[in-house]
Structures are given as structure tokens and as C-alpha cells.
Amino acid sequence: MAAHSLDSADLAPAWLEIPADPNDLAPGLWPANTTRESDGRLSLAGIPVDELAATYGSPLYVIDEADFRGRAARARAAFDTEAARIGTSAKVYYAAKSFLSADIARWVAEEGLYVDVCSGGELALALAAGIPAARLGLHGNNKSLAEIDRAVGVGIGAIVLDSLQEIERVADAAARHGVVQNVRLRVNSGVHADTHDFLATSHEDQKFGITRADAPDAVAKIRARAELNFLGLHCHIGSQIFGSAGFGESAARLLELHRDLLAGGDIPELNLGGGFGIAYTRADDPAEIETIAADIADQVATEAVRLGIAVPVLAFEPGRYISGPTTMSLYEVGTTKDVSVALPEGGTAIRRYLSVDGGMSDNARPALYEAQYSARMTNRVSDAAPALSRVAGKHCESGDIVVYNEYLPADVVPGDRIAVPATGAYCWSLASNYNFLGRPAVVAVLNGESRLLVRGETETELLARDAGLDKK
Ligand SMILES: *Cc1c(COP(=O)(O)O)cnc(C)c1O
């Protein structure tokens, strides 16, 4: 029947509601200091973001520094408070892989957090930024001998052992340097969580950590090496998790193993990892970090009583929770297309493509994980009706999408600018030079002042590594 439906909403996913105003800023999606100026322009901490694009280039990552620091402080306070309530203390590590620059490392260190790195490069950056080695943790399922040697040599606070081989490698490095190295052991708790649900199994098919069954033998090997000091177990059950249940289940399983291992000696800490979720669209409703911290603390306290053990110091590793919501990506629209799409039930609907000057090279997550994002026009507001729009990148891939589905004013034209919120985590850090695009700059804004954190890559830099261009 509906042979010529022109209602673009027929293509919208069920979760995406038509907004009353396609210029509005949904609460919880944007960096905390985002506002609309009276002239309709989008501002961050007092600066219209289009001025930032004009100054620093487009695309651009823009960080709300006060929000970043605030979220780091908030995460730390939540875990500190709840740990204290159950008679222990907390160590909160910022997962640097989500977004790392020298200033970012300093912000989180100044807010009292530790920093987790997972490669020699991340370690080098954190050290160069002046973060004391004792405040760092090193992760990774295949750390090189050079990475291990360097970490031990600089006096890194903790190394998370991820395999049996690493026990000997780290112990040998500690022996060479004449030190005793603090280590944790990553255990696969069998709990794997993903946004709304968690799966608890006894066997999980993944590369990280060792099984609970193998842990006692591994801990015995750690304890047998005088160069190693066993801090405790570690687990990380996933990422972008909205509720507490998976963390609670994982904590209970780890505490039981922790209890068994106490027979062989003291175990001061338990690291429950990161993975606390954030909102990318209006449909996302992650629990507040305070709620998750309280629920985990309750579970840990209950289990400790049941098992008859002291509550260990608790460590956590939030990445996305801190960095994700603090940043927006800025783009300029270059072309628009209205594409007629066949509907499964028959008929067609129009999908509007807005192609921008970046894409999967600055935000790989939609192409990698079908991650959903939101968007708003930044250079003006419009009275035009909401039109279902797809923000596409400029790369030579049909999967190069930045925002799959968003209602934007129907009159967006080339030259209009678009911001995508919640791009602080795993966007810049996953950026590539696909199609020889230079990776965009990163700028921080605080109290009406902007500051470059990372320069954008120039064409000269892009060509500089090609040995075929070297002068003879
Ligand atoms: C990536 C990672 C984190 C951080 O995850 P988020 O989802 O960003 O909070 C924490 N711990 C480990 C071991 C990780 O690999």
C-alpha cells in the first residue's frame, strides 16, 4: 500500500524519538558546560565552538576541562566514600587508553587518581608528563620484555600479570634491577558484561587473564619469587556497563578465590576493573557512579562477612566514565544527499546523508562496534522540522558513519557545522590516518579560554615516514 512513503521516520530505530526541538541539548549527553548562546550558536565554557574550529581547524576534538576534572574527582569520591563506609579504602586508576595526553594525565593525577597504561608508549607519555611512576599501573596481555624492563626499571607502582610467562619475566626484570615489584594477577571471573546484561559462566573464551581454576597455581608461583610482591587479584568484566549486578557477581567470585588464597599469605588489595557506562544517545540510562560504587561496596561487605575475611583495599579503573562525556567532536558538513531507501514492509522512505570532513579516522567506534552517537548543529538553530539524518564521514568505505540516526533540522546545508557529543573515550585514542587524513587536534576549554592539548597532524608529517620520499 504505502508505495511512496516519504516519512523519513519510517527508517528510524525504535529507540529514537522525534524531538520537539532538533536544536535542543539533551541532559547528560553534552560536556557539562555546553550551552546555546542567544544567537543560537553552541558554546563550550563560554566559547562558541565554531570559533574553536576556525582557530584550530576542523574536525576537532574539544574537551571541557572542568567537566573532565570534575568527573575524575567524582569517580574518586564515589569509590573513596563507599570504600570508607565498609571499612576500607579505594585506589582509583584512570584508564589512559580511553584518552591520553600530557595534560589529561596531569588533570587526573591532580584529582588524586592513579593512571593505568597498557603499552610502552602510554607509559612513556605518562612519565614524560611528570606522573610519578609509583602512581602508574601497567596492563596488557602481551607486554614486551622491553616494556616490562622499562616499567620495572622506573619503579612502576603495579604490574598486572596476565599470563604464566609474565610471572617469570617480571620477576627476572625485578631481579636485574634489584627491586621487589608489586604485581596483581588478572583473573577471568567468568562474568562478562555488556551494557544491560551480564553473562556468568565458568569458562570464558577470551585472551585476557587466567582462569579461576589456574589462579592458585599462578599465585603460588608469584609467591615463590622473592622479587615479586603479590598485591591481589584483578578482573575487568567489560565496558559500557549500565548497572551494578555484573560487578557484584564478579566481586563475589573474586572474593571467594581471594579467601582461598589467603591460606598462603596476606593479600592487601582487590582490583575490580572499569567499564562504567555513559550515555551516547537519549536512550541510554547508565546508573550513577555513586549508585554503582555503593552496590559494589555492599556486595563486597556482605561477601567478606560470609567468607569471614577482612575487606581488602579496593581498586577500580574507570576510563570511559571519566573521559567520554567531557568531549565533543566538531565537523563541517560538505555535501548532503536524500537517498530513497526501500522499506522492508514495502514502499520507500528518504534517508538524508550529511557528509562531514572527518569520519572513521577520528571516530572508529560506529564502524567497529556499530556504536550509536547523537549530533546537533553548532553554528545556528533552525525552525525547520526534524529530519532523520545520517552523519557520514568522507572515507572510501560505505561503513564510514559517524552518527547512524539522529533528528536534525531539515534545512542543514553544506557549510553548517555539527558537533557530536560523548567522543572523549576511544575516539582520539583509536584515530587512524586512513586515506591519509591527518589526525585532528585536541583542544581544552576552561572558563572562556581555549588551549591546544595535541596538535593536529600536517601533510608534511603524514609524508615524513615514507622512506621512498627520502632524499638520496
Ligand atoms: C579498558 C580497560 C579499562 C577501562 O574500561 P572503561 O570501559 O573505559 O572504563 C579498565 N581496565 C582494564 C583492564 C581495561 O582493559
The ligand as an SDF file (V2000), in Angstrom:
LIG
                    3D

 15 15  0  0  0  0  0  0  0  0999 V2000
   39.9090   -0.6950   29.0190 C   0  0  0  0  0  0  0  0  0  0  0  0
   40.1020   -1.1110   30.4100 C   0  0  0  0  0  0  0  0  0  0  0  0
   39.5540   -0.3580   31.4480 C   0  0  0  0  0  0  0  0  0  0  0  0
   38.6860    0.8550   31.2140 C   0  0  0  0  0  0  0  0  0  0  0  0
   37.4700    0.4940   30.6390 O   0  0  0  0  0  0  0  0  0  0  0  0
   36.3270    1.6120   30.5100 P   0  0  0  0  0  0  0  0  0  0  0  0
   35.2160    0.8940   29.8460 O   0  0  0  0  0  0  0  0  0  0  0  0
   36.8860    2.7110   29.6790 O   0  0  0  0  0  0  0  0  0  0  0  0
   36.0090    2.0630   31.8920 O   0  0  0  0  0  0  0  0  0  0  0  0
   39.8210   -0.7430   32.7400 C   0  0  0  0  0  0  0  0  0  0  0  0
   40.5840   -1.8350   32.9960 N   0  0  0  0  0  0  0  0  0  0  0  0
   41.1120   -2.5950   32.0240 C   0  0  0  0  0  0  0  0  0  0  0  0
   41.9230   -3.7610   32.3800 C   0  0  0  0  0  0  0  0  0  0  0  0
   40.8850   -2.2660   30.6990 C   0  0  0  0  0  0  0  0  0  0  0  0
   41.4050   -3.0230   29.7370 O   0  0  0  0  0  0  0  0  0  0  0  0
  1  2  1  0
  2  3  1  0
  2 14  2  0
  3  4  1  0
  3 10  2  0
  4  5  1  0
  5  6  1  0
  6  7  2  0
  6  8  1  0
  6  9  1  0
 10 11  1  0
 11 12  2  0
 12 13  1  0
 12 14  1  0
 14 15  1  0
M  END
$$$$
